[in-house]
C-alpha cells in the first residue's frame, strides 16, 4: 500500500492541518511523515510539506506557526487592507526571515520524503511544480533552496509580492491553480511517466484549512459586473478548483480511498492573515484529530512505516 498526504493552501489557517497532524503524533507516539510515501502541499500546505520532508515533526511545525505567524502577518489589518488596493498587503521580508530561521540554507534534495510543491510561472502562464528527484526526469529541483520553494508556493497575489527564483523566474502561489492539491497528488502517483503506482494500492489523506459556505448571493440571479464579482470571484475559483481536484482523485482511485478532512466553519470565521485566531485554529485541529483518529489508524497510521525514499539524484 502507498499512503499519500496532501495539504491545502490557506495562509495562517495552516495552523489547522499542522495542529491536526501534531495531535495525531501525540496519540501514535511517532512522526506522521514516517507513514507517507508522498507528501503534496500548496502555499501554507507546501511549507508544512517541506518541514515534514526535512524531518521536522508536525508539533515543531505547529510551533513555527504559533511563534512566527504573528511576525509574518504583523500590522494593522485595516490599514493593510487599504494598502492592498494598490500594492501587496505584506512584504516578503518577515516571511523570508521566518523561513530562514526554520530551514536555514537546506535544499530540497535533503528531504527524506517524496515532495510535490506547486507554483505558477508568471512569465509563461505555465504551472511550475517543484519535485524531489523521485524520477530520472527530475534532475534539477533537488538543488533548489527550500526557502525559495516555500516563498514561490506561498506568494499569494495581493498578499505577498511575486517571488523571483534564483534564475529570475517570476513565481506566485500554487493556490491559483492547485489550492487543493489532492488531484495533482494522485496524478503524480499513478502517472506512467512519474511514479506509476497501481491504482488499487493508494490511500490518500487530504487536509484542508477549513471550509466556508459557498455563497454568491445576487450573482445567482442578476447579470452583475466587476463591482460585484471582483470581491467574490476568487472564492468561486477556489471552490470550483477544490471540488474538481477532489473529484478527480476520487474518480481515479475510488471514493473510499480518499479521506478528506476540512471542517465547515461560518462565513469569514478565519481569514488568511487572522493571527488572533491561531488558538482557535489550533484547538479545532486537535478536536478534529480526536474524532478522526480511530478511522484513520488502520489506513494511514498502522505499522510498518512507508518504505525508505531513495532519490534518483543526490546532493554532492
C-alpha positions as CSV (number, residue, x, y, z in Angstrom):
1,X,0.0,0.0,0.0
2,X,1.1,3.5,-0.8
3,X,0.0,6.3,1.5
4,X,-0.3,10.0,0.3
5,X,-0.7,13.1,2.4
6,X,-2.0,16.4,0.8
7,X,-2.4,19.8,2.4
8,X,-4.3,22.8,1.1
9,X,-3.2,26.4,1.0
10,X,-4.8,28.9,3.4
11,X,-2.3,31.3,5.0
12,X,-2.3,31.3,8.8
13,X,-5.1,28.8,8.6
14,X,-2.3,26.3,8.1
15,X,-2.4,26.1,11.8
16,X,-5.4,23.8,11.5
17,X,-3.7,21.0,9.5
18,X,-0.4,21.5,11.5
19,X,-2.4,21.1,14.7
20,X,-4.3,18.1,13.4
21,X,-1.1,16.3,12.5
22,X,0.6,17.3,15.7
23,X,-2.3,15.8,17.7
24,X,-2.1,12.6,15.6
25,X,1.6,12.4,16.5
26,X,0.8,12.8,20.2
27,X,-1.5,9.8,20.0
28,X,0.6,7.4,17.9
29,X,3.9,8.5,19.5
30,X,5.7,8.9,16.2
31,X,6.2,11.4,13.4
32,X,3.4,11.3,10.9
33,X,5.7,11.8,8.0
34,X,7.1,8.3,8.6
35,X,3.8,6.8,7.3
36,X,3.6,8.6,4.0
37,X,5.2,7.7,0.6
38,X,4.3,11.1,-1.0
39,X,3.5,14.5,0.5
40,X,2.0,17.2,-1.6
41,X,1.3,20.7,-0.3
42,X,0.3,24.1,-1.7
43,X,1.2,27.5,-0.2
44,X,1.0,27.2,3.6
45,X,0.5,23.5,2.9
46,X,3.7,23.5,0.9
47,X,5.6,24.9,3.9
48,X,4.2,22.2,6.1
49,X,5.1,19.5,3.5
50,X,8.6,20.9,3.2
51,X,9.0,20.8,7.0
52,X,7.8,17.2,7.3
53,X,10.1,16.2,4.4
54,X,13.1,17.7,6.1
55,X,12.4,15.7,9.3
56,X,10.6,18.3,11.5
57,X,7.7,16.8,13.5
58,X,4.2,18.2,13.0
59,X,4.4,19.5,16.6
60,X,7.6,21.5,15.7
61,X,5.8,22.8,12.6
62,X,2.8,23.9,14.6
63,X,5.2,25.8,17.0
64,X,6.7,27.5,13.9
65,X,3.2,28.9,13.1
66,X,2.5,29.9,16.7
67,X,5.8,31.6,17.2
68,X,6.4,33.3,13.9
69,X,3.0,33.6,12.3
70,X,2.3,36.9,14.2
71,X,5.5,38.4,12.8
72,X,4.7,37.4,9.2
73,X,1.2,39.0,9.3
74,X,2.1,41.9,11.6
75,X,0.5,45.4,11.4
76,X,-3.0,47.0,11.5
77,X,-5.3,44.8,9.4
78,X,-7.5,47.7,8.4
79,X,-4.6,49.8,7.2
80,X,-3.0,46.9,5.4
81,X,-6.3,46.2,3.6
82,X,-6.3,49.8,2.3
83,X,-2.7,49.3,1.2
84,X,-3.8,46.1,-0.5
85,X,-5.9,48.1,-3.0
86,X,-2.6,49.3,-4.6
87,X,0.2,47.0,-3.6
88,X,0.7,43.7,-1.8
89,X,-0.7,43.7,1.7
90,X,2.6,42.3,3.2
91,X,6.2,42.3,2.2
92,X,8.4,39.1,1.8
93,X,10.9,40.1,4.5
94,X,9.2,38.8,7.6
95,X,8.2,35.6,5.8
96,X,11.7,35.1,4.4
97,X,13.2,35.7,7.9
98,X,10.8,33.2,9.5
99,X,11.6,30.5,6.8
100,X,15.3,31.2,7.2
101,X,15.0,30.6,11.0
102,X,13.3,27.2,10.3
103,X,15.1,25.9,7.2
104,X,18.4,27.8,7.0
105,X,20.1,27.0,3.7
106,X,18.8,23.5,3.4
107,X,17.9,22.2,-0.1
108,X,15.0,20.1,-1.4
109,X,17.4,17.2,-2.0
110,X,17.7,16.8,1.8
111,X,14.1,15.7,2.0
112,X,13.6,12.1,3.2
113,X,10.1,12.1,1.6
114,X,8.9,12.5,-2.0
115,X,7.5,16.0,-2.2
116,X,5.5,17.9,-4.8
117,X,5.0,21.7,-4.3
118,X,3.1,23.7,-6.9
119,X,3.5,27.3,-8.0
120,X,2.8,29.3,-11.2
121,X,5.2,30.9,-13.7
122,X,4.0,34.5,-14.4
123,X,6.4,34.8,-17.4
124,X,4.8,32.0,-19.4
125,X,1.5,31.3,-17.6
126,X,2.6,27.7,-17.1
127,X,2.5,25.7,-14.0
128,X,5.8,25.4,-12.1
129,X,5.9,22.3,-9.9
130,X,8.8,21.6,-7.6
131,X,9.6,18.0,-7.1
132,X,12.1,15.8,-5.3
133,X,14.1,13.6,-7.5
134,X,11.8,10.6,-7.4
135,X,12.1,10.0,-11.2
136,X,15.0,10.2,-13.6
137,X,13.5,13.2,-15.4
138,X,13.6,15.3,-12.2
139,X,17.2,16.4,-12.5
140,X,17.2,20.0,-11.2
141,X,14.7,20.9,-8.4
142,X,16.5,18.9,-5.7
143,X,19.3,21.5,-5.8
144,X,16.9,24.4,-5.0
145,X,16.9,26.0,-1.6
146,X,13.8,25.2,0.5
147,X,13.3,28.9,1.3
148,X,12.9,29.7,-2.4
149,X,10.4,26.9,-2.9
150,X,8.4,28.0,0.1
151,X,8.4,31.6,-1.0
152,X,7.3,30.7,-4.5
153,X,4.4,28.5,-3.4
154,X,3.2,31.0,-0.8
155,X,3.4,34.2,-2.8
156,X,-0.4,34.7,-2.9
157,X,-1.3,37.6,-5.2
158,X,-2.4,40.8,-3.3
159,X,-1.0,39.3,-0.1
160,X,2.7,38.9,-1.0
161,X,4.9,40.2,-3.8
162,X,5.8,37.9,-6.7
163,X,8.8,35.7,-5.9
164,X,11.7,35.6,-8.3
165,X,13.7,32.4,-8.3
166,X,17.5,32.4,-8.3
167,X,17.2,32.0,-12.1
168,X,14.9,35.1,-12.3
169,X,11.6,33.3,-12.9
170,X,8.6,35.2,-11.5
171,X,6.6,32.8,-9.4
172,X,3.4,33.0,-7.4
173,X,1.2,30.9,-5.1
174,X,0.4,27.5,-6.5
175,X,-3.1,28.1,-5.0
176,X,-4.1,29.9,-8.1
177,X,-4.5,26.5,-9.8
178,X,-4.0,23.8,-7.1
179,X,-5.0,25.2,-3.8
180,X,-6.4,21.8,-3.0
181,X,-3.6,19.6,-4.5
182,X,-5.2,16.2,-4.0
183,X,-5.9,15.6,-7.7
184,X,-2.3,16.7,-8.5
185,X,-1.0,14.2,-6.0
186,X,-3.0,11.3,-7.4
187,X,-1.9,12.1,-11.0
188,X,1.7,12.2,-9.8
189,X,1.3,8.8,-8.1
190,X,-0.3,6.9,-11.0
191,X,1.2,8.7,-14.0
192,X,3.1,6.3,-16.2
193,X,5.8,8.9,-16.7
194,X,6.2,9.5,-12.9
195,X,5.7,7.1,-10.0
196,X,3.4,4.7,-11.9
197,X,2.0,3.2,-8.7
198,X,-1.0,0.8,-9.1
199,X,-4.4,2.4,-8.6
200,X,-5.6,-0.1,-6.1
201,X,-2.5,0.5,-3.9
202,X,-3.3,4.1,-2.9
203,X,-4.7,5.7,0.2
204,X,-4.9,9.5,0.4
205,X,-5.4,11.7,3.4
206,X,-6.4,15.2,2.1
207,X,-6.3,18.0,4.7
208,X,-8.0,21.4,4.1
209,X,-7.6,24.6,6.1
210,X,-11.4,24.7,7.0
211,X,-14.3,25.1,4.5
212,X,-16.7,28.1,4.4
213,X,-20.2,28.0,2.9
214,X,-20.3,28.7,-0.8
215,X,-22.5,31.8,-1.3
216,X,-22.5,34.2,-4.3
217,X,-25.8,35.9,-3.3
218,X,-27.2,38.1,-6.1
219,X,-24.8,36.7,-8.6
220,X,-27.1,33.6,-9.0
221,X,-29.9,35.8,-10.4
222,X,-28.5,39.0,-11.8
223,X,-26.1,40.0,-14.6
224,X,-23.7,41.8,-12.3
225,X,-20.3,43.2,-13.2
226,X,-16.8,43.7,-11.8
227,X,-18.0,45.8,-8.9
228,X,-19.8,42.8,-7.5
229,X,-17.8,39.8,-8.8
230,X,-14.5,41.4,-8.1
231,X,-14.9,40.6,-4.4
232,X,-16.3,37.1,-4.9
233,X,-14.7,35.6,-8.0
234,X,-11.6,34.3,-6.1
235,X,-13.8,32.3,-3.8
236,X,-15.7,30.9,-6.8
237,X,-12.5,29.8,-8.5
238,X,-11.1,28.3,-5.3
239,X,-14.3,26.4,-4.5
240,X,-14.5,25.1,-8.1
241,X,-10.8,24.1,-8.1
242,X,-11.1,22.2,-4.8
243,X,-14.2,20.4,-5.9
244,X,-12.6,19.4,-9.3
245,X,-9.4,18.3,-7.6
246,X,-11.2,16.1,-5.0
247,X,-13.5,14.7,-7.7
248,X,-10.5,13.8,-9.9
249,X,-8.8,11.9,-7.1
250,X,-12.0,10.1,-6.2
251,X,-12.7,9.1,-9.7
252,X,-9.2,7.8,-10.4
253,X,-8.7,5.7,-7.3
254,X,-12.2,5.4,-5.7
255,X,-14.1,7.5,-3.2
256,X,-13.3,5.1,-0.3
257,X,-9.6,5.6,-0.9
258,X,-9.6,9.4,-0.4
259,X,-10.2,10.8,3.1
260,X,-10.9,14.5,3.1
261,X,-10.8,16.5,6.3
262,X,-11.7,20.2,6.2
263,X,-14.3,21.1,8.8
264,X,-17.0,23.5,7.8
265,X,-17.0,26.9,9.6
266,X,-19.0,30.1,9.4
267,X,-18.5,32.5,6.6
268,X,-15.5,34.7,7.3
269,X,-14.7,32.8,10.5
270,X,-11.0,32.5,9.8
271,X,-9.0,34.9,7.5
272,X,-5.8,34.1,5.7
273,X,-4.0,36.5,7.9
274,X,-6.1,36.4,11.1
275,X,-3.3,35.8,13.6
276,X,-5.7,36.4,16.5
277,X,-7.4,33.1,15.6
278,X,-4.3,31.0,15.9
279,X,-5.5,29.5,19.3
280,X,-8.9,28.7,17.8
281,X,-7.4,27.0,14.8
282,X,-5.1,25.0,17.0
283,X,-8.0,23.9,19.1
284,X,-10.1,22.9,16.1
285,X,-7.2,20.9,14.7
286,X,-6.9,19.0,18.0
287,X,-10.6,18.3,18.3
288,X,-10.9,17.1,14.6
289,X,-7.9,14.8,15.1
290,X,-9.5,13.3,18.2
291,X,-12.6,12.5,16.2
292,X,-10.8,11.2,13.1
293,X,-8.0,9.1,14.5
294,X,-10.0,5.9,15.2
295,X,-11.0,5.7,11.5
296,X,-7.5,6.8,10.2
297,X,-5.4,4.3,12.2
298,X,-5.8,1.2,10.1
299,X,-5.5,3.0,6.7
300,X,-2.7,5.5,7.5
301,X,-1.0,5.2,10.9
302,X,-0.5,1.4,11.4
303,X,2.9,-0.1,11.1
304,X,5.0,-0.6,9.1
305,X,6.4,2.8,8.1
306,X,6.4,3.8,4.5
307,X,9.4,2.3,2.7
308,X,12.5,4.4,2.6
309,X,12.7,7.1,-0.2
310,X,15.8,6.7,-2.2
311,X,16.2,9.7,-4.6
312,X,17.5,9.2,-8.1
313,X,19.9,12.1,-7.7
314,X,21.6,13.2,-4.5
315,X,23.3,16.3,-3.4
316,X,27.1,16.3,-3.5
